[in-house]
Amino acid sequence: MNTNYAGFWLRFVAIIIDGIIIGVVQSFVFVPILAALGLGFANSMDTMDLSDPNQAAGLMASISAMMGGYWILSITISVLYSTFMESSKLQATVGKLALGLKVTDLQGGKLDFSKALVRNLCKIISNFTLLVGYIMAGFTEKKQALHDMIASTLVLKKG
């Protein structure tokens, strides 16, 4: 089995590349939605009396709901992108492919969809640890981040 583990900085650059790709995809999803919501929102703002506490609270609730919807859709797009790419024959996202990396199970085998899904859902935990879950990849023996440890996966340099 290949034991040429991908370290923190290679993975970090891959995340940046993937972030750009995901950002472009998200803009194609979000811009039309926000434009449609914005048109209705702008029209309702003309008649809104923000000195009325009920209307101000309604405005804040609307903004919070839009932000929550954006967050959920954003995470969904990111998780699905990574899951489909890492469970494919490529075994990597575009960012990882660009850097010659692949994601495997602990024996070096290809991930099935469910294992890739668990790995990518666990990235949410790595995010909630103020990114310490990601930084761990720089200090663990097999260069595993928290989500890799939970899902029993490795990120390897090809070759």
PAZA-601876 format. One line per field, with one value per residue (C-alpha): residue in one letter; x, y, z. Coordinates in nm, 3 decimals. Layout:
res = (a,...) .
x = (X,...) .
y = (Y,...) .
z = (Z,...) .
***
This chain:
res = (m,n,t,n,y,a,g,f,w,l,r,f,v,a,i,i,i,d,g,i,i,i,g,v,v,q,s,f,v,f,v,p,i,l,a,a,l,g,l,g,f,a,n,s,m,d,t,m,d,l,s,d,p,n,q,a,a,g,l,m,a,s,i,s,a,m,m,g,g,y,w,i,l,s,i,t,i,s,v,l,y,s,t,f,m,e,s,s,k,l,q,a,t,v,g,k,l,a,l,g,l,k,v,t,d,l,q,g,g,k,l,d,f,s,k,a,l,v,r,n,l,c,k,i,i,s,n,f,t,l,l,v,g,y,i,m,a,g,f,t,e,k,k,q,a,l,h,d,m,i,a,s,t,l,v,l,k,k,g) .
x = (0.000,0.110,0.213,0.306,0.059,-0.048,0.041,-0.144,-0.020,-0.097,-0.443,-0.486,-0.410,-0.653,-0.923,-0.864,-0.896,-1.214,-1.348,-1.317,-1.497,-1.772,-1.807,-1.865,-2.124,-2.296,-2.317,-2.512,-2.752,-2.773,-2.770,-3.105,-3.263,-3.132,-3.234,-3.590,-3.602,-3.438,-3.699,-3.979,-3.773,-3.700,-4.067,-4.172,-3.903,-4.075,-4.388,-4.217,-4.217,-3.900,-3.997,-4.269,-4.104,-4.316,-4.212,-3.847,-3.862,-4.022,-3.741,-3.478,-3.656,-3.662,-3.293,-3.208,-3.414,-3.238,-2.897,-2.989,-3.114,-2.795,-2.584,-2.773,-2.763,-2.395,-2.301,-2.515,-2.343,-1.998,-2.067,-2.221,-1.942,-1.671,-1.863,-1.935,-1.579,-1.404,-1.620,-1.571,-1.294,-1.092,-1.088,-1.034,-1.191,-1.060,-0.834,-0.683,-0.645,-0.457,-0.207,-0.177,-0.370,-0.634,-0.862,-0.858,-0.970,-0.706,-0.604,-0.553,-0.880,-1.139,-1.412,-1.771,-2.034,-2.140,-1.783,-1.713,-2.039,-1.944,-1.601,-1.748,-2.025,-1.758,-1.585,-1.865,-1.721,-1.373,-1.516,-1.690,-1.359,-1.238,-1.057,-0.843,-0.988,-0.814,-0.492,-0.454,-0.344,-0.016,0.058,-0.077,0.132,-0.071,-0.146,-0.513,-0.754,-1.029,-1.281,-1.031,-0.988,-1.363,-1.426,-1.110,-0.973,-0.637,-0.532,-0.233,0.003,-0.039,0.252) .
y = (0.000,0.357,0.522,0.853,1.057,1.401,1.664,1.968,2.223,2.012,1.948,2.316,2.420,2.153,2.299,2.644,2.511,2.322,2.628,2.832,2.563,2.526,2.905,2.925,2.644,2.806,3.139,2.971,2.834,3.131,3.435,3.357,3.269,3.582,3.796,3.662,3.709,4.048,4.183,4.091,4.204,4.546,4.602,4.514,4.742,5.044,4.987,4.864,5.076,4.972,5.178,4.916,4.641,4.368,4.467,4.502,4.156,4.017,4.166,4.011,3.674,3.690,3.773,3.495,3.243,3.342,3.309,2.968,2.850,2.972,2.789,2.460,2.474,2.570,2.275,2.040,2.143,2.109,1.769,1.626,1.757,1.602,1.279,1.213,1.300,1.101,0.791,0.803,0.622,0.947,0.914,1.288,1.628,1.856,2.029,1.701,1.582,1.901,1.823,1.449,1.337,1.071,0.964,0.599,0.374,0.258,-0.030,0.200,0.101,0.318,0.466,0.366,0.640,0.586,0.603,0.916,1.067,0.997,1.153,1.467,1.504,1.475,1.778,1.974,1.858,1.964,2.308,2.339,2.279,2.618,2.424,2.232,1.916,2.012,2.131,1.788,1.661,1.843,1.657,1.302,1.003,0.931,1.300,1.242,1.522,1.461,1.367,1.115,0.953,0.928,0.785,0.567,0.729,0.854,1.119,0.994,1.134,0.933,0.734) .
z = (0.000,-0.075,0.252,0.095,0.303,0.186,0.442,0.565,0.310,0.002,0.137,0.221,-0.137,-0.263,-0.035,-0.183,-0.539,-0.448,-0.266,-0.585,-0.786,-0.526,-0.508,-0.884,-0.870,-0.574,-0.755,-1.036,-0.774,-0.537,-0.765,-0.933,-0.598,-0.429,-0.725,-0.705,-0.329,-0.354,-0.592,-0.353,-0.057,-0.210,-0.285,0.069,0.218,0.060,0.267,0.584,0.900,1.083,1.387,1.443,1.655,1.492,1.141,1.245,1.407,1.090,0.882,1.109,1.095,0.714,0.695,0.942,0.743,0.420,0.586,0.729,0.391,0.227,0.489,0.447,0.067,0.073,0.295,0.085,-0.239,-0.081,0.077,-0.240,-0.463,-0.245,-0.187,-0.554,-0.660,-0.387,-0.438,-0.816,-1.003,-0.970,-0.588,-0.553,-0.590,-0.865,-0.613,-0.499,-0.861,-0.948,-0.672,-0.740,-0.431,-0.378,-0.093,0.015,0.295,0.546,0.317,0.017,-0.152,-0.322,-0.104,-0.163,-0.162,0.201,0.338,0.131,0.259,0.622,0.564,0.414,0.671,0.941,0.788,0.954,1.289,1.174,1.095,1.433,1.613,1.483,1.207,1.458,1.300,0.974,1.138,1.298,0.954,1.008,1.331,1.307,1.201,0.887,0.820,0.902,0.980,1.237,0.966,0.822,1.163,1.218,0.869,0.865,0.548,0.419,0.171,-0.027,-0.289,-0.608,-0.724) .
***
